[in-house]
Amino acid sequence: MISKRFLLVALAFATALLVTSEIVAARELASNNESAKWFKGVPVKNTVSGVWKKIDNVNKDLLKVNVNIHERLRCMVGNGKDVAFWTDSWLNGVPLCDSHSDIFKIAKNKKARVADNYCKVGSLLMWKWDWKRDPHRKEEWEEVGYVMKLLGEVSLSGKEDRWIWVNDDGVDFSVKKVRSEVNGNITTPSFDQLFFWNSWVIRKVSTFVWRACMDRIPTMEALCRRGVVVASTLCPSCGMVEETVDHLFAKCEVPKAIWWQICRWVKIPIPISFASVGEMLDFANENGGEGNMKKVIKLIFHATIWRIWLARNDKVFKGINTSCYKVVEEVKELSFLWISNRSRFNMAGWEMWKNFRFG
C-alpha cells in the first residue's frame, strides 16, 4: 500500500522529472527502441521494479482523489522536438490517442514527436500524416478534420518545449498545492453513501454504476470537459439541459417516468424525484426491505441505470428511440435473468416476477 506521504513525494519527483532533461532522455531511449510499445508519461515496463515503477503507478492512486497526472501535465510546445504528437497533452488538453482514438489506431508511428509531423514553408506550418493505411471510414475522416482544425490554430515559437501543471488557480506546481487539493478531495463517506457491490449483478454493470456515482462516465458534458469535440452537450432525450450524469439518470423527464414505473412495479414508495445517482441508490437501501429482498431491489436499480444508459446510446449512435415502457420491460427481463442465474433467491417463475409477487 502506497502511503499518502510517499504518493505526494513521488508525484513531486515525477513532475520535476517531466520538466527536466532527464525525462526527455528517458523518452528518447524508449522512442529509439523499435520494439517498445508506445506510452504515455513515464516510459517504464510493467515488469520493472524500483522507483520508476512506483512513480508510474502514482497516477492510479491519484485518480482515486480526482487528480489525473496525464490531464494536469501539459506541454507548451516551442519546437515540438520533445513532445509526443499522439500521447502527450499538448493540443486540446487531452492526449490525441484518447480524444481521437480512431485515427490513432491507423497512425504508423505512434511514438512520433510533434516535430516529425510538420514542416515550415516560409512562415506557414504544413502538417503531414503517416498512416498504416489511408483513412476511409466516416468517423476517421471526421477525426482528421477536427484535428486539422485544432492544428490550424497552433503557432510554434521555435524555443524549447516547456511542461506546465494545470490547476484552477493558475499557479505553478508545488507539493503544497497538490497536498491541499488531495486533502480537499478526500471525504469520509457516511454509511448510506458507501457503494454496495452486489454479487448478483454482473461485474460490468456494477463497475458502470460505481463509475456513474463518481461522475466518471462519458456523458456529453464530461466529454466536452475533457476536450473532446462533440456536436452538442445537450441531453439527447429532452434536448433542453446539458447532459450530466445526474441529469441523464435522475433529473431528465424520461428517466423520471422510468423510475416511477419501476417503483410502482416493485411496490415501494414513489419518490417525487431523485437529485443524483447516489441519492437513488440510498433510496433503494432505505426502502428495499430486509435481507435478500433489499439485495433484489438494489439489483433492480442497477439494472434500471444500465438499461437507461443503453437506451441513451441507441438514441445517440443509432438514432433509435426506446420507449419508457420498453426500458421497464427490459429491466424486468434483465433482472430476472441475473437472479435466476446468479443467486439462490426463491422465485416462483417469470409470471410471478413480472407482477413482483412471491410466496
Legacy VTK file of the C-alpha trace (Angstrom):
# vtk DataFile Version 3.0
C-alpha trace
ASCII
DATASET POLYDATA
POINTS 359 float
0.000 0.000 0.000
1.477 3.359 -1.018
1.262 5.897 1.789
-0.166 9.354 1.251
3.220 10.866 2.102
5.010 8.728 -0.467
2.299 9.437 -3.042
2.792 13.189 -2.738
6.595 12.993 -2.707
6.597 10.668 -5.726
4.235 12.997 -7.559
6.611 15.889 -6.935
9.530 13.767 -8.152
7.675 12.595 -11.248
6.610 16.131 -12.132
10.090 17.510 -11.579
11.479 14.882 -13.942
8.981 15.800 -16.610
10.257 19.358 -16.685
13.937 18.425 -16.874
16.182 16.876 -19.472
16.238 13.576 -17.560
12.721 12.601 -18.625
13.447 13.768 -22.162
16.453 11.454 -22.239
14.408 8.546 -20.918
11.730 9.146 -23.535
14.414 9.364 -26.185
15.711 5.922 -25.223
12.215 4.490 -25.400
11.489 6.046 -28.796
14.751 4.650 -30.201
13.700 1.133 -29.232
11.758 -0.081 -32.259
10.186 -2.955 -30.340
8.974 -0.742 -27.493
5.266 -0.092 -27.147
4.016 3.499 -27.302
3.491 5.017 -23.851
2.003 7.963 -22.003
4.018 9.701 -19.290
6.947 7.829 -17.794
8.407 5.123 -20.106
8.611 2.073 -17.873
7.758 -1.592 -18.329
5.210 -3.221 -16.023
7.756 -5.928 -15.205
10.389 -3.460 -13.954
10.536 -2.823 -10.214
12.027 0.085 -8.301
11.390 3.804 -8.004
10.454 4.337 -11.683
7.716 1.710 -11.370
6.352 3.438 -8.253
6.399 6.827 -9.938
4.500 5.426 -12.919
1.886 3.908 -10.582
1.283 7.150 -8.678
-1.300 8.280 -11.245
-3.506 5.272 -10.422
-3.612 6.306 -6.772
-4.193 9.981 -7.512
-7.128 9.101 -9.777
-8.928 7.921 -6.637
-8.936 11.543 -5.442
-9.724 13.023 -8.890
-6.194 14.181 -9.728
-5.168 12.939 -13.181
-1.471 13.446 -13.947
-1.954 12.957 -17.699
-4.603 15.691 -17.785
-2.709 18.072 -15.482
0.715 17.824 -17.135
0.537 19.704 -20.404
3.184 20.925 -22.772
3.609 24.429 -24.123
5.083 23.471 -27.477
8.040 25.505 -28.690
9.761 23.438 -31.386
7.980 20.125 -30.815
11.150 18.064 -30.519
10.447 16.723 -27.023
6.665 16.300 -27.230
4.928 13.140 -28.416
2.338 14.049 -31.052
-0.165 11.322 -30.090
0.438 10.504 -26.435
1.222 13.831 -24.737
-1.288 16.507 -23.679
-0.347 19.457 -25.852
-3.135 20.255 -28.318
-6.542 20.183 -26.608
-5.801 19.241 -23.012
-6.149 15.513 -23.689
-3.700 13.178 -25.485
-4.828 12.663 -29.085
-4.613 8.899 -28.576
-7.540 9.294 -26.127
-9.629 12.009 -27.763
-9.196 10.747 -31.363
-8.628 7.046 -30.939
-9.897 6.016 -34.405
-7.111 7.770 -36.304
-4.570 6.920 -33.609
-5.150 3.243 -34.412
-4.116 3.765 -38.048
-1.150 6.064 -37.296
2.060 4.398 -38.461
4.403 5.884 -35.875
2.603 6.120 -32.555
5.756 7.469 -30.884
6.188 10.355 -33.334
7.166 13.755 -31.962
5.318 16.919 -32.904
8.394 17.995 -34.872
8.107 14.836 -37.007
4.636 15.811 -38.193
5.202 19.275 -39.622
7.449 21.260 -41.902
7.735 25.001 -42.389
7.162 26.667 -45.735
8.148 30.248 -45.151
6.103 31.319 -42.134
3.451 28.636 -42.736
3.205 25.340 -40.853
2.431 22.382 -43.113
1.158 19.372 -41.140
1.798 15.907 -42.527
0.451 12.443 -41.737
1.975 8.990 -41.822
-0.690 6.259 -41.948
-0.549 2.464 -41.936
-3.462 2.806 -44.331
-5.394 5.812 -45.584
-8.481 6.839 -43.566
-11.637 5.591 -45.271
-14.373 5.412 -42.639
-16.606 8.420 -41.954
-15.538 8.520 -38.301
-11.856 8.599 -39.284
-12.274 11.475 -41.728
-14.297 13.401 -39.127
-11.488 13.000 -36.602
-8.876 14.066 -39.171
-10.982 17.175 -39.828
-11.272 18.001 -36.121
-7.521 17.583 -35.543
-6.634 19.659 -38.613
-8.895 22.425 -37.308
-7.032 22.370 -33.981
-3.648 22.239 -35.705
-4.605 25.284 -37.770
-4.627 27.344 -34.570
-1.146 26.195 -33.458
1.806 28.564 -33.586
5.304 27.387 -32.707
7.873 29.713 -31.136
10.912 27.602 -32.023
12.036 27.636 -28.383
12.427 24.555 -26.208
9.214 22.790 -25.220
8.009 23.595 -21.691
5.869 21.462 -19.364
3.298 23.045 -17.042
0.988 21.802 -14.269
-2.635 22.834 -14.888
-4.834 23.818 -11.929
-7.827 26.033 -11.223
-5.731 28.750 -9.553
-3.335 29.134 -12.488
-0.273 28.754 -10.253
2.849 26.693 -10.851
3.219 23.175 -9.460
4.083 22.773 -5.804
3.810 19.909 -3.338
1.817 22.186 -1.000
-0.737 22.944 -3.704
-1.243 19.288 -4.638
-1.446 18.253 -0.964
-4.159 20.865 -0.439
-6.056 19.601 -3.471
-5.768 15.951 -2.379
-6.989 16.827 1.121
-9.915 18.729 -0.363
-10.946 15.753 -2.492
-10.711 13.168 0.290
-14.013 12.759 2.105
-15.168 10.191 4.605
-18.492 8.898 3.276
-21.393 8.078 5.532
-22.718 4.529 5.649
-25.527 5.338 3.242
-23.092 6.787 0.712
-20.853 3.690 0.605
-21.244 1.843 -2.671
-22.912 -1.563 -2.380
-21.250 -4.210 -4.553
-23.983 -6.714 -5.369
-22.688 -10.197 -6.283
-25.936 -10.919 -8.153
-25.204 -8.093 -10.616
-22.676 -8.799 -13.384
-19.335 -7.087 -12.781
-19.527 -4.876 -15.869
-22.774 -3.279 -14.713
-21.646 -2.905 -11.085
-18.498 -1.142 -12.276
-20.515 1.137 -14.571
-22.897 2.167 -11.764
-19.918 2.799 -9.472
-18.330 4.995 -12.142
-21.638 6.832 -12.604
-21.683 7.604 -8.857
-18.218 9.127 -9.261
-19.182 11.092 -12.419
-16.740 9.003 -14.460
-18.845 8.009 -17.482
-18.689 9.675 -20.931
-21.736 11.933 -20.894
-21.757 14.829 -23.366
-20.809 17.280 -20.624
-17.931 15.064 -19.439
-16.546 14.608 -22.959
-16.628 18.355 -23.563
-14.931 18.960 -20.208
-12.121 16.588 -21.244
-11.531 18.420 -24.514
-13.392 16.052 -26.852
-15.258 17.841 -29.642
-18.990 16.983 -29.549
-21.820 18.299 -31.697
-23.853 19.353 -28.650
-23.697 18.907 -24.888
-27.492 18.904 -24.574
-29.326 15.828 -23.332
-30.247 13.574 -26.313
-33.598 12.730 -24.694
-35.025 16.153 -23.812
-32.686 18.447 -25.767
-33.126 21.184 -23.171
-30.478 20.705 -20.473
-26.779 19.814 -20.526
-26.267 16.053 -20.286
-24.609 15.432 -16.928
-24.632 12.114 -15.057
-27.310 13.262 -12.623
-29.497 14.709 -15.373
-29.193 11.593 -17.543
-30.233 9.144 -14.832
-32.280 11.193 -12.381
-33.434 14.671 -13.392
-34.497 14.296 -17.038
-38.236 13.725 -17.578
-37.577 10.462 -19.456
-35.759 8.634 -16.596
-38.264 10.128 -14.145
-41.037 8.277 -15.980
-38.971 5.079 -15.957
-38.248 5.301 -12.220
-41.927 5.937 -11.483
-42.880 2.714 -13.278
-40.050 0.719 -11.637
-41.039 1.829 -8.113
-44.672 1.054 -8.878
-43.697 -2.430 -10.113
-41.640 -3.353 -7.032
-44.241 -1.794 -4.721
-42.059 0.718 -2.907
-42.891 4.413 -2.291
-42.731 6.502 -5.437
-40.353 9.452 -4.909
-41.137 12.895 -6.257
-37.697 12.967 -7.905
-34.051 11.997 -7.452
-31.274 14.581 -7.382
-28.401 12.229 -8.156
-27.390 8.623 -8.807
-26.133 8.346 -5.234
-29.478 9.532 -3.891
-31.408 6.887 -5.845
-29.110 4.135 -4.529
-29.621 5.458 -0.982
-33.371 5.357 -1.638
-33.128 1.681 -2.651
-31.155 0.954 0.515
-33.715 2.676 2.749
-36.860 1.289 1.087
-35.759 -2.154 -0.110
-36.879 -4.099 2.933
-34.623 -6.576 4.719
-32.219 -9.397 3.811
-32.392 -10.796 0.295
-35.304 -8.558 -0.658
-33.117 -5.479 -0.171
-30.490 -7.104 -2.402
-33.167 -7.738 -5.049
-34.313 -4.099 -5.021
-30.724 -2.858 -5.331
-30.167 -5.263 -8.232
-33.243 -3.862 -9.995
-31.966 -0.309 -9.515
-28.603 -1.320 -11.045
-30.406 -2.924 -14.000
-32.501 0.229 -14.479
-29.460 2.524 -14.575
-27.809 0.174 -17.073
-30.856 -0.028 -19.378
-31.269 3.764 -19.309
-27.642 4.052 -20.451
-28.109 1.523 -23.281
-31.288 3.289 -24.435
-29.376 6.573 -24.413
-26.609 5.043 -26.564
-29.166 3.666 -29.041
-30.522 7.199 -29.373
-27.098 8.836 -29.787
-25.340 6.325 -32.049
-28.164 4.569 -33.911
-30.974 7.132 -33.905
-33.285 4.597 -32.210
-35.887 5.918 -29.764
-36.686 3.443 -26.991
-39.962 3.998 -25.137
-40.088 4.144 -21.347
-42.374 1.116 -21.367
-39.820 -0.930 -23.330
-36.988 0.090 -20.994
-39.028 -1.057 -17.987
-39.809 -4.400 -19.661
-36.105 -4.862 -20.452
-35.271 -4.140 -16.793
-37.691 -6.856 -15.715
-36.156 -9.357 -18.147
-32.548 -8.486 -17.288
-33.062 -8.567 -13.516
-34.944 -11.885 -13.795
-32.025 -13.331 -15.786
-29.443 -12.203 -13.213
-31.362 -13.527 -10.227
-32.167 -16.825 -11.955
-28.528 -17.481 -12.848
-26.512 -15.704 -10.167
-28.452 -16.229 -6.929
-30.369 -18.786 -4.894
-33.270 -16.424 -4.339
-36.517 -18.391 -4.410
-38.763 -17.175 -7.232
-41.968 -18.830 -8.421
-41.190 -18.113 -12.073
-41.417 -15.432 -14.743
-45.163 -14.798 -14.403
-44.849 -14.116 -10.686
-41.722 -11.996 -11.283
-43.480 -9.810 -13.849
-46.026 -8.843 -11.181
-43.438 -8.892 -8.385
-45.424 -11.337 -6.249
-43.725 -14.068 -4.217
-44.857 -16.890 -1.948
LINES 1 360
359 0 1 2 3 4 5 6 7 8 9 10 11 12 13 14 15 16 17 18 19 20 21 22 23 24 25 26 27 28 29 30 31 32 33 34 35 36 37 38 39 40 41 42 43 44 45 46 47 48 49 50 51 52 53 54 55 56 57 58 59 60 61 62 63 64 65 66 67 68 69 70 71 72 73 74 75 76 77 78 79 80 81 82 83 84 85 86 87 88 89 90 91 92 93 94 95 96 97 98 99 100 101 102 103 104 105 106 107 108 109 110 111 112 113 114 115 116 117 118 119 120 121 122 123 124 125 126 127 128 129 130 131 132 133 134 135 136 137 138 139 140 141 142 143 144 145 146 147 148 149 150 151 152 153 154 155 156 157 158 159 160 161 162 163 164 165 166 167 168 169 170 171 172 173 174 175 176 177 178 179 180 181 182 183 184 185 186 187 188 189 190 191 192 193 194 195 196 197 198 199 200 201 202 203 204 205 206 207 208 209 210 211 212 213 214 215 216 217 218 219 220 221 222 223 224 225 226 227 228 229 230 231 232 233 234 235 236 237 238 239 240 241 242 243 244 245 246 247 248 249 250 251 252 253 254 255 256 257 258 259 260 261 262 263 264 265 266 267 268 269 270 271 272 273 274 275 276 277 278 279 280 281 282 283 284 285 286 287 288 289 290 291 292 293 294 295 296 297 298 299 300 301 302 303 304 305 306 307 308 309 310 311 312 313 314 315 316 317 318 319 320 321 322 323 324 325 326 327 328 329 330 331 332 333 334 335 336 337 338 339 340 341 342 343 344 345 346 347 348 349 350 351 352 353 354 355 356 357 358
